[in-house]
Structures are given as C-alpha cells and as structure tokens.
Amino acid sequence: MRTLEEIRRTPYGQLTDDEIAQLDPEGQAFARRYKARKAREAACPGHERIETATREQANRGWHVGECKHCGKDMSYDSGD
C-alpha cells in the first residue's frame, strides 16, 4: 500500500481506483476525467484530424484541430 504522498507523486494514468479514492475531491475528479479521456483515445479506430481553426489562426501558423472520432487535440503550430 502506498502512502498518500507517494500517490500524489504518481502520474494519474498509473493510479488504481483505490488510490484515486484517497485523493481530495478535485484530484479525484481530474484523475477520473483523465483516465476516461485516455481510454476513449485508446479505443479510437484511427485518429482523423478535422480543422477547427479560423482563417486568421491558420494564416498565422496555428492549426487548431481535433480527432473526429475521439476528440483528441491534434493542433499544431507550423511556425512563423
């Protein structure tokens, strides 16, 4: 059994449900959302990017986008 301090220093993706239950309510909510998002991304049939940037953002090199299946952030900055 890990101590609370060890649990706090462990990345959220590596925590068990019992360890998450020992965190404060904000930490529990964040850890559960994180694990749900990672599971959704892992179950994605194949990341297909859709562009959500405005024309001005794209002209400045910031290409905002996400996967059309799971919502994973697929934004990138093409540089100046």
N, C-alpha and C positions, 0 to 999 in steps of 0.2 A: 504494500500500500504506500503510495506516495504522499508526501506531506503537501499541505496547501501551497507552500512556497514553490515546491517542485512542479506542482500542477500549473501554477501561474506562469512559470518559465517555459512550459511545454507548448509548442505550436498547437493551435486549435484543432487542426486536422488530425492530430495524433491523440487527442483526448478520448477516453471512453465516456459513455453516458453517465456512469457513476462519478467520474471525475468532473464532468461538466456540472453535475448537480451540486458540487461543493463550491462552485464559483458564486459570485454575487449575481443578482438578477440581471443586470446589464450584461455581464460576461456570459451568462447562460444564454441569453437571447442572441448575442453576437455569435457565439460558438455554434448554436443550432442553425442559424441562418447560413453561416459559413459552410458547415457540413452539408446542408441541403443544396446549396449552390454548387459545391464541388461534386456532389452525387449527380445533379442534373447535367453538369458539364461532362462528366464521365460517361453518362448514358446517351449523350448526343450521337446521332447517327453519322455525323460528319459536319464539321463547322463550315457553314457557308455564310460569308460576310455580306451584310447589307449596309449600304452607306446611309448615315443619318446626319451627315454634316451639311451645314448651309454652304452656299456657293462661296461666300466670303471666307469661311473657315477653310474650305478646300483650296481656295486661291492662296491662302497664307501657309499652306502645307500641313494643316491639321485635318486629318481624315478620320472623322468620328464614325464608328460603325460597331455593329454587334452581330452575333450569330443569329440567323433567322430561326433556328430550332430551339436553342437553349438560352439565348440572351447573353452569352459570354461577351465581355468587352473585347473588341478586336480593333480598337482605334490605334492609329499610328501617326507619327509626325515625320513627314518626308524631309524636313529640314528647310532651312532658308536658302 
